[in-house]
Structures are given as structure tokens and as C-alpha cells.
Amino acid sequence: MLTIAYDGDTERALREMLMTRTLTAAVHQEDDWFVARCLELDVASQGESLDEALANLREAVELYLDQVTQPQIEATPFVTAFQIASAA
């Protein structure tokens, strides 16, 4: 049996290659900030641009998953748009 030891960065890179998962973000704007929330996890972040908010959310989710041994990942909700008649 062959055993190979990896440093932390190499181990993380290998895990990322083997465990890529697509999650869903809902983003809305509050004043000058974009707030991004992962719909499958109870994790949110913000940024001054859409790209920054998503990058910060990605980092927050990765940190969350590194810290929680058995995360509760919810099924991706079905998200759709609908219309209403405007009274105004």
C-alpha cells in the first residue's frame, strides 16, 4: 500500500477537483452594496459590485464548509419569476 502525504494547499486543491458542486446565489442590492445569499446553505456575504459579492460569498461558503463537519445542504429551490397587475 502506498501512502502519500500532502501539504494543506495540495490537499485542498485535490478536494476541490474531486468535489466541485454548483450552488445557487440570490443577489439583491441594498443602497451601494450587493448582498449575495446561498440558497442551499444559511450563508450570505456582500460586496460593492456583483462580482465582488459573489466572490465573497464563494469564500464564505468555502470557509463554512471547512468548519462544519456535516453541513445541512438543502435541495436547490425552484426559482422562477411571476407577474402581478400593478395598482400604482
GROMACS elastic network, one bead per residue, 0.5 to 0.9 nm:
[ bonds ]
;  ai    aj funct       b0    kb
    5    11     6  0.87994   500
    6     9     6  0.79522   500
    6    10     6  0.58307   500
    6    11     6  0.57075   500
    7    10     6  0.54808   500
    7    11     6  0.61810   500
    7    12     6  0.86794   500
    8    11     6  0.51393   500
    8    12     6  0.60994   500
    8    13     6  0.86152   500
    9    12     6  0.51618   500
    9    13     6  0.61905   500
    9    14     6  0.86675   500
   10    13     6  0.50867   500
   10    14     6  0.61881   500
   10    15     6  0.86191   500
   11    14     6  0.51505   500
   11    15     6  0.62014   500
   11    16     6  0.86413   500
   12    15     6  0.50713   500
   12    16     6  0.61525   500
   12    17     6  0.87156   500
   13    16     6  0.50787   500
   13    17     6  0.63287   500
   13    18     6  0.87557   500
   14    17     6  0.51761   500
   14    18     6  0.63119   500
   14    19     6  0.85152   500
   15    18     6  0.51253   500
   15    19     6  0.57443   500
   15    20     6  0.82244   500
   16    19     6  0.51493   500
   16    20     6  0.56906   500
   16    21     6  0.89300   500
   17    20     6  0.61027   500
   23    38     6  0.69444   500
   23    39     6  0.74914   500
   23    40     6  0.67018   500
   23    41     6  0.88103   500
   23    76     6  0.74903   500
   24    37     6  0.82505   500
   24    38     6  0.56904   500
   24    39     6  0.56011   500
   24    40     6  0.68267   500
   24    76     6  0.69892   500
   24    77     6  0.86577   500
   25    36     6  0.60986   500
   25    37     6  0.53302   500
   25    39     6  0.58807   500
   25    40     6  0.84953   500
   25    44     6  0.88912   500
   25    54     6  0.78038   500
   25    57     6  0.83638   500
   26    35     6  0.81581   500
   26    36     6  0.56316   500
   26    37     6  0.52644   500
   26    38     6  0.65139   500
   26    39     6  0.67919   500
   27    34     6  0.65750   500
   27    35     6  0.54510   500
   27    37     6  0.63884   500
   27    38     6  0.89351   500
   27    46     6  0.89679   500
   27    50     6  0.78442   500
   27    53     6  0.82204   500
   27    54     6  0.83764   500
   28    33     6  0.84957   500
   28    34     6  0.57223   500
   28    35     6  0.54298   500
   28    36     6  0.67330   500
   28    37     6  0.88525   500
   28    50     6  0.89836   500
   29    32     6  0.71118   500
   29    33     6  0.56914   500
   29    35     6  0.60248   500
   29    36     6  0.88040   500
   29    50     6  0.88115   500
   30    33     6  0.52628   500
   30    34     6  0.62035   500
   30    35     6  0.70606   500
   31    34     6  0.81235   500
   32    47     6  0.88363   500
   32    48     6  0.64514   500
   32    49     6  0.84735   500
   33    46     6  0.65409   500
   33    47     6  0.57037   500
   33    49     6  0.69371   500
   33    50     6  0.85809   500
   33    53     6  0.83039   500
   34    45     6  0.85437   500
   34    46     6  0.54583   500
   34    47     6  0.53867   500
   34    48     6  0.60129   500
   34    49     6  0.60513   500
   34    50     6  0.59004   500
   34    52     6  0.83358   500
   34    53     6  0.59403   500
   34    54     6  0.88701   500
   35    44     6  0.72070   500
   35    45     6  0.59250   500
   35    47     6  0.67368   500
   35    48     6  0.89103   500
   35    50     6  0.82741   500
   35    53     6  0.63043   500
   35    54     6  0.85887   500
   35    57     6  0.89353   500
   36    43     6  0.86971   500
   36    44     6  0.55964   500
   36    45     6  0.54295   500
   36    46     6  0.57955   500
   36    47     6  0.82653   500
   36    50     6  0.82790   500
   36    53     6  0.58377   500
   36    54     6  0.62884   500
   36    56     6  0.84673   500
   36    57     6  0.63817   500
   37    40     6  0.89527   500
   37    41     6  0.82869   500
   37    42     6  0.76855   500
   37    43     6  0.59897   500
   37    45     6  0.65363   500
   37    46     6  0.85647   500
   37    54     6  0.87961   500
   37    57     6  0.71635   500
   38    41     6  0.55239   500
   38    42     6  0.66746   500
   38    43     6  0.56542   500
   38    44     6  0.61446   500
   38    45     6  0.88739   500
   38    57     6  0.74653   500
   38    58     6  0.88929   500
   38    61     6  0.79544   500
   39    42     6  0.72398   500
   39    43     6  0.81309   500
   39    74     6  0.78275   500
   39    75     6  0.86639   500
   39    76     6  0.67482   500
   39    77     6  0.72140   500
   40    43     6  0.85504   500
   40    72     6  0.82958   500
   40    73     6  0.53999   500
   40    75     6  0.61741   500
   40    76     6  0.57107   500
   40    77     6  0.77126   500
   41    44     6  0.86229   500
   41    61     6  0.80331   500
   41    71     6  0.81875   500
   41    72     6  0.69788   500
   41    73     6  0.56080   500
   41    74     6  0.65016   500
   42    72     6  0.88644   500
   42    73     6  0.88167   500
   43    57     6  0.75300   500
   43    60     6  0.70413   500
   43    61     6  0.64337   500
   43    64     6  0.78659   500
   44    56     6  0.86574   500
   44    57     6  0.60471   500
   44    60     6  0.73766   500
   44    61     6  0.81554   500
   45    53     6  0.62874   500
   45    54     6  0.78396   500
   45    55     6  0.89514   500
   45    56     6  0.59291   500
   45    57     6  0.50001   500
   45    58     6  0.87371   500
   45    60     6  0.70018   500
   46    49     6  0.84557   500
   46    50     6  0.85615   500
   46    52     6  0.74239   500
   46    54     6  0.76791   500
   46    56     6  0.65819   500
   46    57     6  0.71712   500
   47    50     6  0.68366   500
   47    51     6  0.77744   500
   47    54     6  0.77643   500
   47    55     6  0.84326   500
   47    56     6  0.69964   500
   47    57     6  0.89789   500
   48    51     6  0.84754   500
   48    52     6  0.63914   500
   48    53     6  0.68855   500
   49    52     6  0.51319   500
   49    53     6  0.61219   500
   49    54     6  0.86442   500
   50    53     6  0.51606   500
   50    54     6  0.62600   500
   50    55     6  0.86143   500
   51    54     6  0.52188   500
   51    55     6  0.61011   500
   51    56     6  0.85382   500
   52    55     6  0.50383   500
   52    56     6  0.60082   500
   52    57     6  0.84452   500
   53    56     6  0.51205   500
   53    57     6  0.60798   500
   53    58     6  0.86023   500
   54    58     6  0.60782   500
   54    59     6  0.86099   500
   55    58     6  0.50751   500
   55    59     6  0.63191   500
   55    60     6  0.86421   500
   56    59     6  0.51156   500
   56    60     6  0.60918   500
   56    61     6  0.86094   500
   57    61     6  0.60448   500
   57    62     6  0.84864   500
   58    61     6  0.52512   500
   58    62     6  0.61985   500
   58    63     6  0.86712   500
   59    62     6  0.51130   500
   59    63     6  0.61645   500
   59    64     6  0.85209   500
   60    63     6  0.51542   500
   60    64     6  0.60554   500
   60    65     6  0.86145   500
   61    65     6  0.60747   500
   61    66     6  0.85057   500
   62    65     6  0.51781   500
   62    66     6  0.61426   500
   62    67     6  0.87389   500
   63    66     6  0.50500   500
   63    67     6  0.63188   500
   63    68     6  0.87662   500
   64    67     6  0.52502   500
   64    68     6  0.61472   500
   64    71     6  0.84422   500
   65    68     6  0.53399   500
   65    69     6  0.74637   500
   65    70     6  0.83893   500
   65    71     6  0.67135   500
   66    69     6  0.75394   500
   68    71     6  0.56252   500
   70    73     6  0.89223   500
   73    76     6  0.87111   500
   74    77     6  0.81947   500
   76    79     6  0.87427   500
